Amino acid sequence: MTPRPCVLTINGGSSSIRFAVYEAGETLRRRLRGQIDRIGLTGTSLIVNEPVEQPTAPRRLAAADHRTAVAFLLDWLEAEPVFASVKAVGHRIVHGMKHSEPERVTPNLLAELHRITPYAPDHLPREIALIEAFRRRHPRLPKWPVLTPRFTAPCRGLPNCCRSRGAIRPGASSVTVSTVCPTPI
């Protein structure tokens, strides 16, 4: 049986990266979720929760900066069997300024995000770096950001079909998958 297509969601924060993989279908099914916490601090670790909410033991890693953490995460994800089913990546972007609707990542969009970096200097550089790292390693994998005009408005502009599929729940990863996956993949 061919595995169902999946969407990887990424939320890059100031000292963490959270991720989840959702299987597309009538109802979205989370296949994997986890996070790298304390990036740039002592005690940086990868914590993975399988769908049954059974966290694995934290895996310590040396990640003095986000670049090192992103490289580790990409290597780790690529070794996970579910990654072969990923057909799109959703990136949470904390401040999209005038951008509030889903749009595919293009060179023009990245240039605009670089331009507005001074408005969210603690987040945008790291979020842009995540997008660019995925573009380098997986250039054919579509990337879709959730661009919010304000940090407090993460659900603005999402299609009703996402609500009916149960995709809008608290948390940036579920919002991101809603944007990436408004219709079947």
C-alpha positions as CSV (number, residue, x, y, z in Angstrom):
1,M,0.0,0.0,0.0
2,T,1.3,3.4,-0.9
3,P,1.7,5.7,2.1
4,R,-0.6,8.8,2.2
5,P,1.0,12.1,1.5
6,C,2.1,14.1,4.5
7,V,2.8,17.7,5.4
8,L,5.8,18.7,7.6
9,T,5.2,21.8,9.8
10,I,8.0,23.9,11.2
11,N,7.9,26.6,13.9
12,G,11.2,28.2,14.4
13,G,11.4,30.3,17.6
14,S,14.1,32.3,19.3
15,S,15.6,29.3,21.1
16,S,13.6,26.3,19.8
17,I,12.3,24.6,16.6
18,R,9.1,22.7,16.8
19,F,7.9,20.4,14.1
20,A,5.1,17.9,13.3
21,V,4.2,15.6,10.4
22,Y,0.6,15.3,9.5
23,E,-0.9,12.7,7.2
24,A,-3.4,14.2,4.7
25,G,-6.9,12.8,4.5
26,E,-10.5,13.5,5.4
27,T,-9.2,14.0,9.0
28,L,-5.6,15.0,9.5
29,R,-3.6,12.5,11.5
30,R,-0.4,13.5,13.3
31,R,2.3,11.0,12.6
32,L,5.2,12.6,14.4
33,R,6.0,15.7,16.5
34,G,8.9,17.0,18.4
35,Q,11.1,19.9,19.2
36,I,14.7,21.0,19.6
37,D,14.8,23.1,22.7
38,R,17.4,25.4,24.3
39,I,19.3,26.2,21.1
40,G,22.4,28.2,21.9
41,L,22.2,27.3,25.6
42,T,23.4,24.4,27.7
43,G,21.2,21.4,27.6
44,T,20.1,21.6,24.0
45,S,18.0,18.5,23.2
46,L,15.7,16.9,20.7
47,I,12.5,15.5,22.1
48,V,10.2,13.5,19.9
49,N,6.6,12.4,20.6
50,E,5.2,9.7,18.5
51,P,1.4,9.8,17.7
52,V,0.6,8.0,20.9
53,E,2.1,10.9,22.9
54,Q,4.9,8.8,24.2
55,P,7.9,11.1,24.4
56,T,11.2,9.6,23.7
57,A,14.1,10.3,26.1
58,P,15.6,13.7,25.3
59,R,18.6,13.4,22.9
60,R,21.3,15.9,23.9
61,L,23.0,17.7,21.1
62,A,25.6,20.4,20.6
63,A,23.8,23.2,18.9
64,A,25.5,26.5,19.6
65,D,23.3,28.2,17.1
66,H,20.2,27.8,14.9
67,R,22.2,26.8,11.8
68,T,23.7,23.8,13.6
69,A,20.2,22.8,15.0
70,V,18.6,23.1,11.6
71,A,21.3,20.9,10.0
72,F,20.8,18.3,12.8
73,L,17.0,18.4,12.4
74,L,17.2,18.0,8.6
75,D,19.6,15.0,9.0
76,W,17.3,13.5,11.6
77,L,14.1,14.0,9.7
78,E,15.5,12.6,6.5
79,A,16.4,9.4,8.4
80,E,12.8,9.0,9.6
81,P,10.7,6.7,7.4
82,V,7.7,9.1,7.4
83,F,9.8,11.8,5.8
84,A,9.6,10.0,2.5
85,S,5.9,10.8,2.4
86,V,6.3,14.5,3.0
87,K,4.9,16.4,0.0
88,A,5.0,20.0,1.4
89,V,6.5,22.0,4.2
90,G,4.6,24.6,6.2
91,H,6.7,27.3,8.0
92,R,5.3,29.6,10.6
93,I,6.4,33.1,10.1
94,V,5.8,35.4,13.1
95,H,5.3,38.7,11.2
96,G,4.3,38.8,7.5
97,M,3.5,42.6,7.6
98,K,1.1,43.0,4.6
99,H,1.2,39.3,3.8
100,S,-1.7,37.5,5.5
101,E,-2.8,34.9,3.0
102,P,-1.2,31.6,2.2
103,E,1.4,31.9,-0.6
104,R,4.1,29.7,-1.9
105,V,7.7,30.6,-1.0
106,T,9.3,32.4,-4.0
107,P,12.5,34.4,-4.3
108,N,10.4,37.6,-4.2
109,L,8.7,36.5,-1.0
110,L,12.0,35.7,0.6
111,A,13.4,39.1,-0.4
112,E,10.4,40.8,1.2
113,L,10.9,38.8,4.4
114,H,14.5,39.8,4.5
115,R,13.5,43.4,4.0
116,I,11.1,43.4,7.0
117,T,13.5,41.5,9.3
118,P,14.0,44.7,11.5
119,Y,10.3,44.4,12.5
120,A,10.8,41.0,14.1
121,P,14.6,40.6,14.6
122,D,14.3,37.9,17.2
123,H,12.3,35.6,14.9
124,L,12.4,36.4,11.2
125,P,16.1,35.7,10.6
126,R,15.7,32.2,12.1
127,E,12.5,31.5,10.3
128,I,14.0,32.6,7.0
129,A,17.0,30.5,7.6
130,L,14.8,27.4,8.1
131,I,13.0,28.1,4.8
132,E,16.3,28.5,3.0
133,A,17.8,25.4,4.5
134,F,14.8,23.3,3.3
135,R,15.0,25.0,-0.1
136,R,18.7,24.0,-0.4
137,R,18.2,20.4,0.7
138,H,14.8,19.8,-0.8
139,P,14.4,22.3,-3.7
140,R,11.4,20.4,-5.2
141,L,9.4,20.2,-2.0
142,P,6.9,23.1,-1.9
143,K,7.2,25.4,1.0
144,W,4.2,27.4,2.3
145,P,4.6,29.9,5.1
146,V,1.8,31.1,7.4
147,L,2.4,34.8,7.2
148,T,0.6,36.7,10.0
149,P,0.3,40.5,9.9
150,R,0.5,40.5,13.7
151,F,1.9,37.9,16.1
152,T,-1.6,37.6,17.7
153,A,-3.5,36.8,14.5
154,P,-2.3,33.3,13.5
155,C,-5.6,32.1,12.1
156,R,-6.5,35.0,9.8
157,G,-7.5,34.1,6.3
158,L,-7.6,30.3,6.7
159,P,-10.1,28.4,4.5
160,N,-13.3,27.0,6.1
161,C,-12.5,23.6,4.8
162,C,-9.6,23.5,7.4
163,R,-12.0,24.2,10.2
164,S,-14.3,21.4,9.1
165,R,-11.4,18.9,9.0
166,G,-10.4,19.8,12.6
167,A,-7.1,21.3,11.5
168,I,-7.4,24.6,13.4
169,R,-6.4,24.0,16.9
170,P,-4.2,26.0,19.3
171,G,-0.6,25.8,18.3
172,A,1.4,27.0,15.3
173,S,1.9,23.6,13.8
174,S,-1.8,22.9,13.4
175,V,-2.3,26.4,11.9
176,T,0.5,25.8,9.5
177,V,-0.8,22.5,8.2
178,S,-4.2,24.1,7.7
179,T,-2.7,26.6,5.4
180,V,-0.6,24.1,3.5
181,C,-3.3,21.6,3.1
182,P,-6.6,23.4,2.4
183,T,-7.5,20.7,-0.2
184,P,-6.2,17.2,-0.7
185,I,-2.6,16.9,-1.7
